[in-house]
Amino acid sequence: MSGTPAHSRLGQVARLSREAEAAAQAGRVNEAIALLKEAARLDPRDRRTLHRLGDIHRIRLNRFREAAGYYAKEARCEEIEGFEARAIAVWRLVLRCDPGRLEGYERIGALYVELGRLADARQHYERSAAELREAGLVQEAAIVRAHLAALSPAAASVVEPAAAPPEAGPGPEEAPDDNAADLATDRLQNGRLFHHYGLHQQAREQLELLVASLPEHLEARQLLVEVCRAVEDHEAAAQHLRVVTRLLVQGGQAETPAAAKTAEWDLPPVEEWALEDAPADPMADLLEEIREDVERVVVSLQRKAGGP
């Protein structure tokens, strides 16, 4: 007999699991659930126990949301253990039980990205956003599209290793400048999009990448002040505000630093992201769909507040 607490705990979990199996086969479902809950308390990362709890709630009791909760715990355990593919399969089971659970859609996409399967991530986000929108879950669909926006070809390219600089020559130097401008626009739009939907950390990542390459990008700095305040990083917000103040003074938009701090920031509303004269492309179409979703949410809220 081993005296180690871990060995004793595992033995108790195994015993409880056997008793739960016998109770379930005898039709004593509530007893089986109580035994499995005790096993999960003793070992919160026992994926088999969590899965069985989910199965009992889904198959025996038709309590799908509770089942989704147990499956979600199982999926997180799979992620912690480094089994991304298994975690994706369990998150899909979560969504079959609770199709409106936003966390499942987000985690599947994030896991595909971690596995380097960006095409699968894009396909997942596109299909999920369409399904959520069709089900009337407009806000959830818009958030999923926000994740899709961050996987635009321009944004995705920032994670790839930089190519070695070419030999000195007059020709190739103009293209990177154009690409940098397009990438800055994408990052600004993604940052504003994430911030609008409350995904402040994702917004901060996009905007900090932008100002790392373009330190005097005024709109990005202005938005970073708001984002850093939203995540309560007031020191970073103050640093960005000092840059904004300097840029406003240099640009003649304020005569003194004190006036610059109170100057009106000319950031267009979220509905005006897509420029009318911009060439048609998938990103523009995506942002237009998000704008339509935002309008639907606003109309819905107005109707609830003021009646038909």
N, C-alpha and C positions, 0 to 999 in steps of 0.2 A: 504494500500500500504506500503510495507516494504521499509525501507530506507537502508538496508544492501546491500553493493556492490555484495556480493555473490548471494543473492536472485535475484537481478536485472540481473546479468550475466546469471544465470540459466534460467530466464524468456526469455531473448534474445535468448539463445541457443534453447529453446523449440519453440519459434516463428520461428526462421530461419529453424529449422528442418521441421516444418509444411509447410512452404513456399517451401522448397526444394522438399518435397514429392509431393506437388501439381504441381510444375514445371516439375518434372520427369514424372508424369503421363500424363501431357499435351505434352510431347515430347520435352520440353525445357531443354535438358540435360546440356548444358553449364551453364545455369542459375542455375540449381540445384546444380551443382558442386561449383559454386561461392558462393552460400548460405551456403553450407556445409563447405566449406573452412573457411568462416567467423565464423561459429559456432565452428570449430576446433580451430581457433585462440583464441576465447574467452574462450574455455575450452579444452586445449590440451589433457586432459585425458578422454574425453568423448568417451568411447569405441564404443558406438552405432554410433556416427557420423563418426568415422574412418572406421568402418565396412561398412557403407553405401557408403562412398567415394570409398572404395575398390570394392564394388559390382558394382557401376556404371561404374568404369573404366574396370572392368573385363567383365561384362555381356553386358553393353550397347555399350561400345566403343572398346572392345577387346584390350585394352591397358594393357597387363598383368603385365609388369614390374612396371608401376605406381600403379596398383592395389596392387602388392606385397609390395610396399613401405608403403601404408596405412595400410595394414594388419599387417606389421611388427611393426608399431607404436602401433597398437591395442594390439598385442601380448606382447609388452614391458609393456604396461599399465596393462595387466592382471597379469604379473609377479610382478609388483610393488604392486598391490593390494593383492598379495598372492594366486592367483588362478592359480596354476601351471598346473593343468589338462586342464583348458580352454586355457591357453597359448600354451600348446602343440598342441591342436586342431587348433588354429589359425596359428601357425608356419607351420603346415602341409598345410594349405591353401596357405600360402606364397610360399611354395615349389611347389605347383601345378601351381602357376602362374609364378614362376621363379625358375626352377629346378637347376640352377647353383648358387643360393644364399647360400654361405657357412654358413653365420650366422644362417640360419634356421636349418641346420643339427647340428651345434654346440649347439644351444640353446635347441633343443629337447633332445639331449643326456644329457646336463647338468641338465635339469629339471627332467629327469628320475632319475638321481643320487640324486638330492635334495629330491626327493620323496622316496628314498631308493630302487628304482626298478633297481638294477644294471643289472639284466638279460635283462630287456627291453632295457636298455642303450646299452649293448653290441650288442643285436640283431639289434637295430637301426643303430649303427655305422657300423656293418658288411654289412647290406643291403644297406645303403647309400653309403658306399665306393664302393661297387660293381656297383651300378647304376651310380655313377659319373665316374668311370673308363670306363664303357661301353659307356657312352656318350662322352668320350674323354677328360673329365675334370680331367686330371691326377694329377695335383697339388692339386686340391681340395680333390680328393680321398685320396691322401697321408696324408693330414692334418687330415682328418676324421680318418684315420687309426692311426694317432698319438694319438688322443683322445682314441681310442680303446686300444692302447698299455698301456695307463695309467690305464686302467681298468683290467689289467691282474690280475689273482687271487692273486699273491704276492703283487702287488701294492694296490689292493682293501682291503687287509687285514689290512692295516695300519689304516683304519678308524674305525675298530672294537675295542671295549674295550678290553684291555689286560686281559688275564685270570689271576686268582690269582696264585701266585707262588706255586709250589708243595712243599710238605714236603721234608725236606733234605733227599737226597738219592743219590746213585752213578749212577743210571741208566739214568734218563731223561735229563742229562745236556748236552749231546753231540748233540742231535737233534737241539736244538735252535741255536747252532753255525752254523750248516749246513744251516738252514733256513735263518739265518742272512746273510750269504754269498750270497745265491741265491737272497735274497731280495735286497741286495746292488747292485748286477749285474743288476737286473731289473730297479732299480732306476737310475743307471748311464745311462743305455740304454735309458730309458724314457727321462731323462734330456737332453741327447745329441740329441735325436729325436726332442723334442720340440724346443730346441735351433736352430736346423738346419732349421726348418720351421718357425722361427720367433716368436714362442710362448714362449717368454722369461720368463714371470711370472710363467707359468706352469713348465718350466724347473727349475727355481729357487726353487719352492716348492719341487720338487722331489729330487734335489741335497741337499737342506738343511735338509731334512729328513735323507738322507744318512749320511751326516757328523755329524748329531746329535748323531747317533749310532756309527759311525766310524770317529772320529775327524781327524785322520791322513790319510784319504783316499786321496792320492795325485791327482789322475785324477779328482775326484769330486771337490777338491779345485781349481785345475787349470781351470776347466770348469766354476766354480762359479765366478772366476775373470772375465771371458768373459761375462757371463750372467749378472752379476751386472753392468758391464760397459754398456751393451746393454740397461738396464733399467735406466741408469744414476744414480745408487746408488754407487757413487765413494768411499764413506767411507767404505761400505761393501766390495767393490772390493779390497780396500787397506788392509783390515783386512785379507781377504782370501789370498792375495798375500804375506803377512808377514808369514802366515802359510806355504805356498808353499815354500818360501825362506828357512825357517827353515828346512823343510822336505828334500829339495834338498841338503842342507849342511850336514845334518845328514846322508843322504844316500850316500854321497860321489860323487854326481853328480855335485857339485860345491864346490870349495874350500873356497869361501867367500860369504857372503850375496850379495855383489855387483855382483859377477859372477852368483849367482843363479838367480838374476832378469833377466839376459840376457840368461840364459840357454834355450836350445831348449826343448819344451814340447812335449813329445812323445805320442800324442793322435792320434790313428788310424783314418783314414778318415771314413766318414759315411758309405761308401760302404762296410766296413769290420766289421760291427757290429756282424754279425752272424759268430761264430767260426765254422770252418769245422769239428772239432772233438766234437762239442757239441751234446748231444742227441737230437733227433727229438722231438719237442713239438710245441704246437700251437703258442707260442710266437716267436719261431725261424721262423716258416712259415710266420707269419705276418711281421717280419722284412725283410725277403727275398722278400716279395711282395713290401714292401716300397722301398727296394733297386732297384728293377726292375723299379718302377715308377720313381725314381730319374734318372736312366739311360735314360729312355724315354724322360724325360724333357731335359736332357743335349743334347741328339741327336737332338731333335726338335729345340733347340736353335742354335745348330751348323749349322743345315741346313738353318735356317732363316738367319744366319749371313753370311754363305759362299755359299749359293745356293745348288742345288742338287748334 
